Structure formats: structure tokens, C-alpha cells
Amino acid sequence: MGRRPLPRLRLGSAGGTPLVPPGRGRAFARSTADGVADVLQPLVALSRGLRVLAAVGRRKWTELPGDRRGPVFTLAVACGFVLYLLPYGPLAAAISLIGAAGWAGRGRAGAASETPADGTERLRTLYEALVPYFSASEDPSPLYSHGGDWSEAFDSFAFDENGRLTRLRLHYPAYFTDGEPAARTRIEQLLYAKSGRGREYLFEWDEEANNLTLTVLPALSTAIHAQRFVTAPGETVLGFTDPSSVQRTLPVLAGPETCGEDEEDEESAEGTREVGLTKAAGDGPETQDVPPVVWRTGPRSTEPHLLALGQPGSGTTTLLRSIALQALSQGEVLVVDGGGTGEYACLSGRTGVLAVECGPAGMLATLEWAGHETERRLIAANRARQLRHPPPEDIRRPLWILLDRPSVMSHLAAADGRTDPQELLSVPLRHGRAANVRVVVADQLDAAEALSEAVRSHTRARVVLGPVSSEQVTAVLGAPPHTTPTPEVPPGRGYARLGAGPVHRIQVPATPDPYDEAAGEAERQAVLRLLPAPDPAAPQAPAPVGG
């Protein structure tokens, strides 16, 4: 008789019961993998930090000039030998290295954990879009290649709550022509399009380390009203900018409640304005430190005159009103309203305001007087220097000449066969610094070609406001903006450049016409509180609305 074969044992067959259920097996494998990942997380962070430190050290070594590598290597070997001879020296060095590596790898792990669900896809798409610009066919080991690893090129990144990129730091190859503005512009336009339009981006190029940092800038505050700014004589606050642009801050009262609607005692309000006291939380806003854009004028200033251009409704008239309110505390103001809109009626009849002219005949007579006054100041100052006497008191106080829309003035004068008013500005513009005369001109962008050569060549301080393109900013300021202009901006937002300095983002303080019913009550009261007392010898202006 033959033996019967033993039946085979089938695991998990249809007729039998599996030893481990499939669902429980997958859960067990997932939990095991998560546990292993948690256990190995410190080692992963440590290895990542060691790679970062090694990359930094290698980059620093390659950046060193050839004649300095020998002394640096000798110093490193000497320090290592001294550390070896010290008690517990190697142990302390190892602990320090582990700590530094852990800290260097910590940031990358945190950034990866905060990546949203679609963040990886966004970064991969951005990496693929940069491949044609950051790759070369002769590169044996390209950093950017189709289907490559984006984590090797992007050092750090951050996203907002909506999953949009807010910060990115990338590394590009050394052969990229980062010194050419056209090459930079192509990369910036690409990052602007792929990261999301409608926001303002700051691009920081580190040519030595071949790094580019993209940062989404927060919107500048529009809640700062006209007020007494803590400045030195000869300083005028044009507006406020980013904290990274300037190294100075000013205490200001922000918010619509800066000047409330409740009636206050005049002496108490004046004391609060002069000293800049911080009110209690229940009585009003608290003082905030905000970085300003300060325009310095005077005999030693390299940019004694200013030109402001912008689109209609961009806030150039607001800027002139803000400058006039600050100038009245230091000197005398002469206003010429070429547009004839009556935006400066609040200054008429005030102490320190010499005139507010709107008619063609009055504008010509006023500007002609300004030229003669500039010459008189020059002669008086020169005579005082020859006699070794201090300058007379009447020329120590600066004279401010504010012109709004001079292109309209020139057009009206040409139609009537009169002298071009801009020609009468040549003397104050050429000799204004020595005569303590400051000229501020505001006009629209489409009328910039109508400005005279004297105005364009002697106004070294420039401001451009409104929704403008990068080409328009470059044409007005003489340098491209360091951020990407947005198509929609609030009034008073733009860019400023003082002489050959950097280009700053700027937000002009809210300084509306106090007679304008459409303006907010708090903003109108803020302007009224800064106006000087009426001049008894001048005709009185009409009462403001609600005043």
C-alpha cells in the first residue's frame, strides 16, 4: 500500500482563517514605522546638521583667497592640537559638534513638518520652473535638473495658513550670471508668478554665497495720522517704511483713535502732542515705534529739494500737506496750487503761511517774489560771512516753496502768453541750499515730461506714489525698486529715494483736507490740531466742516 500524502497547510486561504488579519497587520506595520521614525528622528536631524555644517565649511573654504588658506589651516590645526592637550578637550569638542549639528538640522526638520499638504507640490513645481535658468548642459552634477531633488536646492521655506509660500531661501549654481540685472529680473519675475501675484516680494541676492532669499513683505500701516513727530531741526518725515530698511524708529500714535471725536482740554492735548506721551490702554492708543523715511535739509544737505510724482489720487497732495504742517513749526511756507483744487485752503491765513496762490497772475507774482527773496538771502548771508557776523534772524528760518501741478501752471501761462512759471524756479532751485530755501514739487506721472530741466536736475530727493510699474519707479528714482510693485495700493503708498541712497517703500501719513466731508473725522481733527493759530493780519479762512 502506498502512503497518502499529508495535506498542505494553507495560510489565509478561502477555507482557512489567517493567522494575522490584514487590517491589523497594516496598522501594526504603520505604528512600527512611526515608532522607528520617532526613535531615529534625533539621528536624522544630527546627520542633516552635519551635512549642513560640512557644506558651510566647504563653501567658506572655497570663498577664501588662495593666500589666506595656508594661515587659516595652520591656525585650525594649532587650535585642534591645543584642544587635544586640554583635559576633557576632545570630549568638549565632540559635545559642541553634536550640539551644533543638532541645532543646524533642527530648522530644516521644523520647516518640513510645517509644510502643508500641497506645499511639496508647489516647491516641486517651482523647482522645475527654475531648471532652464539654473542649469547648463556641460555641468556634470547639476543642482537643478528635470526630475531632480528640490530639497537640495531649497534651504528653507515657510507657508502661511492658506498654503501660500511666504519665505524661500534657495541656492543657485555659481555660473549663474547674478551680476546682470536682466538675469536677476527673469528669476524675480518667475518667482513672483509662481509664488502668487498680488503680494509684494523682497528679493535678497547674496552673490558671495550664491543664495537668493524671497520674502513676502507685510503691508505698511495706513493707520498713522498727521501728528508731531520727534525729529531734529532740518528733518522732515516723508512717511514710514519697513524695519529692515532704516536703523531708526520714531514713536507715533497709530489708529483712527489717535485724535478722537471727544472734546478735550486744549492745553492737555497740546502737552500730549509735544511730549509724545503714551496714553493708557483705556484712554487711547499706545505709542508705537515705527521706522521713518526722514528727509534732511539745510546748508549741508545733498538733496535740498524734493520731487513727488504719482497717479491721480495717489497721495501727492497729501504728501505736500504733511510736509507743510511739519515745515510750519520750523519756518515759513509759500504754497502755489497749480491745479486750483483748493486742497490747501486750510493753510490760508495761518501764522507762518506767506501765501496760498491759485490764480495764474498770483502764481507768477509769488514765484517772482520767491526768486528775489532767494537772492536777498544770498546777499545777506554772504555779507554776514564777510563781516564775521552770524546770519540775520530773518534768513535763519527756512523758506518752503510748495508747488502742486506746475505742468498745469506752465500750460495756462503759455496759453496767455505769459512767462513759464517753472523758469522762475531756477533761482530757488540753484541757490536754495545756500539761501535756506527748500522747494517741493508735486505733479502727475503723465506730466513728468512737461517739467523743466531745472526741476528735474535739482530735485535729488524723489518720491513716486500710486500703482506704478518697476520701469516707472526706475525712471523717476533712478534705481529699480527692491520689491515687486503691486497693481493696487492705498493712497500714499509708493517708493522714495533720497539722493544716491537706497530705494525705500513708503507710506505717507494720512493728512487729508480738513474741509473735506468725505475724510474721516479723526483724520480731519488730527490735521486741525497741527495747524498754527490764524494770523491776525491775514484774511480769515472759512470754518472747517464739523470744526
PyMOL commands that set and color helices and strands:
alter all, ss='L'
color gray80, all
select helices_A, chain A and resi 22-63+66-85+89-113+119-130+150-152+181-195+256-259+266-275+316-327+345-347+360-386+393-396+406-415+421-435+445-450+453-458+470-477+521-530
alter helices_A, ss='H'
color red, helices_A
select strands_A, chain A and resi 154-159+165-171+201-206+211-216+235-240+250-253+287-290+292-296+306-310+332-337+353-357+399-404+437-444+461-465+493-498+503-507
alter strands_A, ss='S'
color yellow, strands_A
deselect
rebuild
show_as cartoon
